[in-house]
């Protein structure tokens, strides 16, 4: 008799126990030297005017984690400027908002652990509000539409992104619950004692998540099941339309931030509620009782009102002193009924509105032609986030959203003057958020990624050594490992070919030193080889420039698929991958620019005339990963191939320039992006030239960074000497 499948009710205790163990292990590792850290990819200085140049004050920030000599020199300069002795004593108010690309489980670990050396202290117990809109539509596909000059293409999500954006995993809802539990535990650790958390969910898994949140946050801290009307209905031929979501609202303690919110009334509702008009002032009003039995202590007492002596058989709402003060402030405050009884006026212009309850059906939904629509499938209305942020945070609060999506939380928090943190595992989502914040002229913010992401994935896999993983990668590529004892485990060869294959470590950035070593292996190992292929996981940003400078036609550098470690759950998994033939090792994407031009100019400033450098940067070419390696349909690959052949720069989503790159933190002082029609009238292309005025300098390092429409990043670094 076949084994009966367990129900979710039976599985739930096991899921909770596993989630607790996973969270406990994560929290125990936070103090270890090998803890997860955030890597600062960029300090984004938003600018969208015709110059594309940031004109505000550039924040003085500590250098990133890799403390090179130049970085340490930069730290010393920063310390002198701020008057502090070390990075760990930076002022507490030195805050920059943060956009984080990567798995939010790892991002939260990094935020909990902190990294004092790079000026990022632990945020344990520091976040006042979390809104999270995790994936919950079991039939979601979440393809990303990319609009190109010759039509739209649809990019399917990568395996990693599918993990974040759909719940169609191996065990369905059970897998979803396994994913969400440890994340909720880490969210509680980050939440302040006055903090609140809102989890936006739908009917597929909401009831199970509610039980988990009772367990993690305490049933006594459950404040409300907010019913949010998200659609007007789909007019199904049969069955009930699902028109609402649930937003579970919990606090960490009873001492939480709470600012009562009110709902505006329509003109018709106001007229009905305030039916009278005061002839002396024209103010709308209604009138309410001044006599009530609940104040029976004053029963039978006399009040002198507008010169009239009045006795109440019930009791008075106001004392005589209050009557005198209110009438002094407003001589028209008293309304007299036909039978000579006093009542007081409530005015419409002093009415806050109807107190908000747990039914939120008054928020205008986003339509395709809405002014705030950005074409993101799960985008939520700004008014929804405005209500939540105003209700459960103050001006100095940090607001976080670890399933950032369209970036509505950060966009609204920015407008309301709150500090914010957002994260997402999807590169398209991070691009959308970055552009959205620039569009609204946000303050400068960090763009982080998870440091050593592949290293973290490797630590979770069953491969105990880099060598054992390298041998699997070699076989997936179609190469044979060497059998000699003295042969390195990460080096192999292609049978019946004089081609050597070198697999780099997931713990490293593949760059100049790795490639030179591979060239040496090609020349010397076992009598020499004709060609060498280097397979890498992570690359230094100027890798394209390094390859070009070597000008070696017998050298090829390829990218190991980013999701490979996720797919290699066990040592035997690769056999199935070999049979499927679906692993593609792609050529690197890279950017080239024309020689940078520098011209000395004189500029009028307040103090007189100042000599500056005018630098002109022109994009030359962009080489994309092979279309075959991208998750596209065959028809869309053909469209892409035409763009690659005829107009490769049309694939650039945005590009930015740091004219004084310090080798550590990229500061995007100039930028342009598609859809920025303030730079030109073409929403499908970026401008290809930047002219920037900078202080005169004998020697400067210019870094140009580009991100294509699929989220791949490349950079060029040029040293300029006058």
N, C-alpha and C positions, 0 to 999 in steps of 0.2 A: 504494500500500500504506500503510495507516495507521501512524503512528509508534507504536512499541512503548513501553508505559509502563515507566519505570524502576523497578527494585526498590528496596526500602529499603536494601539493601547498597550499591547504586550511588549512592543519594541521600545516604547518611550522610556521606561526606567533604564534600559541598557544605554540608550542614546544619551540620557542625562548623565549617567555614570561615566561614559566615555568622554563626554564633553567636559566634565569636571576634571578628570585626570589630565586631559590635554591642556586645559587652562592652568591647572596647578603646575604642570611641567614648564609651561611658558613663563609663568610668574617666578618660578625658581631660577630660571636661566637669566633673568634680567640683570643680575649683578655680575654675570660672568664676562670675562674679557672678550669673548666671541659673540657677544650679544648683537642683535640686529641694529643697524644704524641707518639714518637717513642720509642720502647722498644729495648734495645741493647741485642740481643741474644748472640752475639759472636763477638770478635775481631779475624778475620781470619788472621793467619800468614802463608802465602802460603809456603809450602815446599813439594817437591815431590821426593827428592833424596832417596837413599836406607835407610837412617836413618829416614826419615819422619819428621825430627826435624828442626824447624825454626832456622836458624843460623844468621839472621840479627838482627839489633837493634830493640827491642820491643818498639813501641811508648808508651810514657807516656800519658795516657788519663784519663780524669775524670771518676769517678765511675758512674754507671747508676742511673736511677731516684730514686730507692728506697733507701733513705739515712738511712741505718742502722748504728749502732755504728761503725762497721768495715769499712763501706763505708766512713763515715765521717773521720775516722782515715786515710784512704787511701787518701782522699782529702787533709788533712793537710800535709801529706807527699809529695804529688804532688805539693802543693803550695810552700813548702820549696824548692823543687828541681827546680821549675821554677822561684822562686823569685817573686811570685805574692801573693796578699792577699786573693783572692777568685776565685771561678770558673769563675765568670763573667769577670774577667780581664785576662783570658788566652790569650796568644799571638794569633794574628789574623792569623798567618801562620800555626797554629796547625790544619791541615786539614787531614782527612782520608776519602777515597772514601767510598761510601755507596751502599750496596745492600739491598733492602727493600722488604720483603714479605708482601703482603696484597693489598687490594683495593687501586688503585692509587688515587682515590678521597680522601681517608683518608690520604694516604701518603703525598699528596700535602698540605692538611690542616696542617699536623704536621710540614712540612718543612716551611710553611708560618708562623705558630705560633712560632716555635722555642721553646726551653726549656733551658733557661740559666742555670738552676740548674744542668743540666747534660752536660753543655758545648756545646750545640747544638744551636747556635743562629739562628734567623730567616733568611731564604734565599730569602725573598721577594726582587725582583729586583737584584738578585745576579747571576743568571744563564745566561750565554752568548749564549748557543746553546741548543736547544731541537730537537731531532729527535724522532718521534713517529710513530710506525707501528701498529696502532690499528687493531683489527680484522675486516675483511670486506668480507670474502668469505661466502656467504649466505648458501652454501651447506657444509660448513666445519663440520667435526666431531671432529677432534683434539683428537683422542685417543692417549695415550702414550704407546709406545711399551717398555715393560720391558723384558730384556733378562736375563733369569735364567739358571742355569746349565742344566736343563732338558727341555729347550725350551723357546720360547717367550710367554709372555702373554700380552694382551692389556687391559690397564686400561682406562676405560671410564672417562671423566672429571666429577668432582663433579658438583652439581648445581651451586655452587659459581664460579667454574672455567668456566662453560659454559657461565656464564654472561660475563666473560672477553674474551672468545675465540670464540664465535660465535654470529651471529646476528639473530638467529632463536628464537626470543623471542615472546612474546604474540602478539605484534603489528608490527612485522617485522622491516622494515626500520625506521618506526616512533619511535620504542623503541630504535633503535640504535642511532638515532639523539638525543633523550632525554638523552641517556647515555653520548654522546660525548660533548654536549654543555657546561655544567658546568665545565667539565674537561678542555676544551679549555680556559675558563675564568680564572681558577686557573693557568693554564700554563702562561697566559699573565701576571698575578700578579708576578709570579716567575721570569719572563724574565727581564734581565737588559735592560737599555735604548739602549745599543749597541748590543742587542741580536737578534737572528734569530730563527725561528721555521720552521721545515720541517715536514709535515704530509704526510705519505706514504699511499696511498689509491688506490682503483681500481674503475672500472666503475659502480659497483653496487650502491654506495652511494656518489662517489666523487663529483659530481656536487652540491649535497645538502650541503655537508661539506664545499665546496668552498664558497657558499653563507653565511654560518654561520661564516666562518673565515673573510670574508669581513666585516661582522657586528662587530665582536669582535676585530680584529686587524686593521681594517680600509682598505678600498679598495686601498687607496694611498700607503699602505705599502706592497701590494702584489708585489712580485718581479718576480716570474716566476712559470709557470706550467711546471715542469720538467717531460719529458716523459722518463721513464725508461724501457728499453727492458728487461723483466724478463724471457722470455722463447723463444726458437726457434720455438714454435708452436707445436700443438698436432695433426696436419693433420686430422682435422675433415672431416667426409664424406660429411657433408653439413654445410654451414655457414662459417663465418669468424672466424679464430682463434684469441683469445684475447691474444696478445703477450706483452702488455705494461701495466704499472701502471702509475699513476700520483703521483708526489711528489710536494705538494703545499708549496711554499717557501715564507714566510712572514718575515718582520722585525718589531720590535716594534716601531722604529723611523727611520728617514732618516740617523741618525748618527750610522750606524751599522758597525760591523767588516766585512770586505770583502777582501779576499786575492784571486786574480785572479788565477784560475787553468788552466792548459794546458793539452792537450792530446798529447801523444807521437805519432809520425808518424811511419809507418812501414818502413823497409829498402827500399822497392820499392817506397814508397811515398817520402822518403827523397832523393832518387836518382833522382826522377822526379822534385822535388822542387829545389834541388841544383845539377844541371847537370854538373858543371865544377869542375875540380881538379886543384888547384894551384901547378904548377910544382916545385916552390921553397920550399914549405912546405908540399905538399900532402893534404892540407885541401880542403874539398868540399865547393863550394860556388855557389851563383847566383849573378847577378848584377842588381842594381836598379838605377833609374834616379837621377841625381844631378841637372838637369834643369827642372823647372816646373813653369807654369804660375801663380800658387797660390802665388809665391814669386815675383810678378811683380815689387815690389819696387826696386829689384836689376837688373831689365831688362837693358841690355846694359853694365853692369859692367864687369870689367876685373878680372879674377882670374889667378894667377900664380900657376900651378900645375905640380910638378915634372920638373920644369924648363921651362914649356911651358906656353905661354900666350894665354888665351882662353877667348873669349867674348860670352855671352849668349843673344840670342834674346828673351828668355822667362823669365829668372830670375834664381837665384841660391838658392839651398837648404841650402848651408853652406856659412858662411862668410869666408873671407881669413884666419882669425885667426883659425877657425875650421879646414879648409883644412890643414894648417900648423901643427896643433896639431895632427890630425888624421894620417897624413903621417909620422910624427915623431914617433908616437906609433906603426905604422905598415906601412913600406915602400911599401907593396904590396896591400894596400887598394884600389887603383884606378885601374879600368878596362877601357881600351881604345877600343872603337869600331873601325870597319874597316874604318869608315869615320872620325876618329880622334876626336870623342866626348867622354868626360870623364863620367864614371859611377862609383858607389862605390860597393864594394863587401859585401855581407851578407853571413856569414859562418854558416855551419850546426852545428858546435860545440858550437855556441853562440845562437842557436835557442831554445827558451823555449818550443815550440810546438804550436799546434793549440789551440787557445782560446776555452775554454769549453763553449758551448751554452746550450740550454735547452733540446737537444736531447742526451740522454745518452745511446747509443747503443754499446759502446765500452768496457763495463765492463764484464769480464768473469763470466759466471754464475756458480753456484755450482752444480756439478753433484754428483752422489752417491759415486764415487771414488775420488772426489776432496780431496786434503790434508786438507782443512778446514771444510769439512762436518762433522757435529756431530749428524746427524740423527734427526734434529728438523724440523718439517714440514714447518715453515715459516722463516727459517734462510735466512738472506740476506748476500750478498758477502761483505767481508772486504773492498774491493776496493771502493764499494759504500759509505760506512761510512767514509773511509779515505778521499774521495773527499769532502764530506759534512763537516767533522770536520776541514779539512785544510782550506776550503773556508770561514767558518763562525766562527772560534774561534782562539784564540791565546794561547801561551804556558801557561799562568796563568788562562785560562778560565775554568769555570765549564760547563761540558756537561751532559745533562740529557736525559734519555729514560724511560718513565713511562709505556711502554708496552714492557718490556725488552726481553721477548722471549728467543732467543738463546744467548743473551748477546753480540752480535757483537758490539754494540755501546761502551760498557765499555771496551771490549777487545781491540778495535782499539784506543780508547781514552787513554788507559793505554800505548800502544805502542808509541803513539804520545806525551806523556808527559802531557796530559790534566788531570784535576780533573774530576771525574765522579760520577753520581748517576744513579742507575738503579732500577727498581721495576717491580714486576709481582705478579699476584694473584695466579699463578699456582705453587704449590710446586715442581713439576718436573722441571719447567723452572728455578726456583731458584737453584735447585741442579745442573742443567746443567751449569748455569752461574758460580756458585761457583767453580765447578771442572775446567771449562774452564780457569778461572782466575788463579787458582793454577797451571794448566798445563803450562801457559806462565810465571810463576814465577812473578806474579804481586806483587806490594807493599801491605802491610797490609791494610785491609779494614774492615769496620763495616758490620755486617749482622744484620739488624734491622727487627722487625715486628711491626705491629700496636699495641700500648698499648691498652688493654681492647677492643679488636675487638668485642667480643660478647656484651660487654656493649654498644658499639656504635650502633650495630644492634638493641639491645633492646630499645634504646632511640628512634629509628625510628619506632618501631612497635606500635601497638595500645594498648599494654598491659601497663596499668598505674602503676601497682605495681608488685614487684617480686612475691608476693603471687599468683596473678592471672595467671602469666606465669607458676609458679610451678604447679598449679592445672591442667593446660593444659598438661604439661609434664607428670604428674602422670597418667592422663587418657590415653595418648598416649602409656605409658608403660604397661597399663593394670591394674593400681592400682586405688583404691578408695580413695578420700579425706575424712578426718574425718568430721563429722557433728557437733561435740562438739564445742562450742564457744571458749573454752580455748585451742583447738588443734592448733598447728602451721599450717599455710596454706601450707608450703612446705613439710609436712609429710603426707603420706598416707599408705594404706595397701593393700595387695593382698587378695581378697575374698577367704574364705575357706582355709586360710593358716595363719600361725603365722609368717608372713613376713612383716616387716616394710620397707617402701620405703621413702628415704629422697632425695629431689631435692636441689642441691646447687645453689647459685646465679650466674648469668652470670657476675656479677661484681667482682667475687672472683676467686682466685686460690684454687682449692680443694687440701688439704694437710692433714698433721697430725692432726691439731686442728679440722678440719671438721669431720674427721673419728672418732676421740675420742668422739666428741659430739654425733655422730650417734650411737656409741656403748653404750653411756649413755642412749640415748632414748630407745634403744633395751632393756636395763636392767630395766628401771624404768617406762616408759610411759605405763599407763593403765595396770599395773601389769606385764609388761615384755613381750618380744617376743622372738621367737626362732632365727630368722635371720634378718639381716638388709642389705638392698641394697642402696648404695649411687650412685646417678646419678649426674655427674658433667660436666661442660662445658670446663673449663680450669684447668690444673693440674700443681702443682709444679713439677719441672723436676725430682726430686728423688722420685716420688710417688710410683713407683714399689718397691723401697727399703723400703719405709714406710710400705707398705702392707705386704711385706715379714717379716719385723721385728715384726709386730703385731701377725703373725701366728694364725689368727682367721678364722677357717673354716666356721663360720657362718656370715662372712662379705664378701660382693661382691661389687666391685666398677666398675661402667660401664660408658662409654662415651656417652654423648648426641650428636647426629650427628651435625657436625659443621655447616651444612647448614639449620638446623631446623628453625632458626629465619627468614631466607630468605623465607622459605616455609610457615611460619605462618604470612602472610601479614595482616590477620585480625583474630579476635577472633573466627570466624566461620570456618576458614580454616582447623582447626584440625579435624573437623568432617569428612571431605573428606579424610584426612590422616588416620584416624582411620578405615574407610571403606576400604581404599586401602591396609592397613596392611604393608606398605612399610617402616615404620620407624623402624630402627634396632639400638638398644643400644648395643654397642660392649664392649668386655672386653678390658682393658688397654693393650697396648704394653709396654714391659719393657725389660731392659737389665740386665744381671747379669755378674759379673766378678769374677775370682778366687781371693783369698787373695793376696794383693799386696806385692811383695817381695822387701825389701830394703837392699842394701849392700853398705858398706863404701868402696870407692876406692880412689886411689891416681892418680892424673892426672898431666902430665907435662904441665906447662904453661910458658909464657915468663918470669915471675918473679921467677920461680922455680917449686916447687911441691905444688899442691893444693888438699886438701881432699874434695871429693864430695860424694853425694849419687847417687847410681845407682838404679833406681826403675824399676821393671819389672811388666807390667800389661798384663794380659791374659784375653781375652774374654771367658766367660763360656757358656752363653745361651742367646737366644733372643726369646721372646714370642711376637708374632704378634697379632694384632687385629684379631678377627674371620674372616676367608675368606668370610663368608656370608655377612659381613658388607662392603666389598670392592666392588667397581663398576666393577665387572668382569663377564664374561660369565661363564656358568656352567662348560664348558670344562676347562677353565683357572683356575677356583677354584679347580678343581681336581689336576691340575699340581701344584698349590700352596700348596695344602694340603700335597702332597708328600714331598715337600721341608721342610715344617713346621715339619713334622714327622721325617725326616731323616737328614736334614742338616740346621737347623734354622739359623746358622750364615751366610749362603749364601744369606740371605735376607738383610744383611747390605750393604747399598750403600756407606757410608763412616762413619768413626768414628775418633774421635779426643780426645786429652788429654790436660787438663790444670793441670800441676803438682803443681801449687800454686794458686788454686782457691780462690778468695777473697770473694766469696758469692754474687758478684754483676755482674761483666763482665767476661764472659768465654773467655779466651785467648787460642786459639787452637795452642799450641806450638808444638804439634806433631799431625800428621794426616796420614791416609791412605784411599784410596778410590778405588772402582772397576775401572778397566781400567788403573790404575797406575802400569804399568808393570816394573817400575824401582825398586819397592819393591819386586816383585816376577813376575813370568812369567804367572800368571793366571789372565786374564782380567775380569773374572766373580766372583772373590772372593777377599775379603780384607785379608790382613795378620791378624792373631788373637793375635799377641803378639807385644808389644812395649817395648823397653829397652831405658830408657832415663837417661841421666846424668844431674843432677841439683845441684846447690850449696847446701852445707850441711845445714840442718835445723833440729832443735829438734822436731818441730811440723809443719805439713803441711796438707793441705786439697787438695786431688786429686779429680778432677771431670772428668769423662769419659762420653762423649756424643756420641750417635749413631743416625744415620738417616737411615731408611730402604728404600728399592727400591720404596715404595709408598709415601715417604715423611714424614712418621711419625717419631717423635723424642722422644728419651728417654735418661735419664742420671742416672749415679750412682755417689754418692759422698762418699769418704772414708777419714776418719781422720787417719793420720799416726803419731805416736809418737815414736821417737827413744829412 
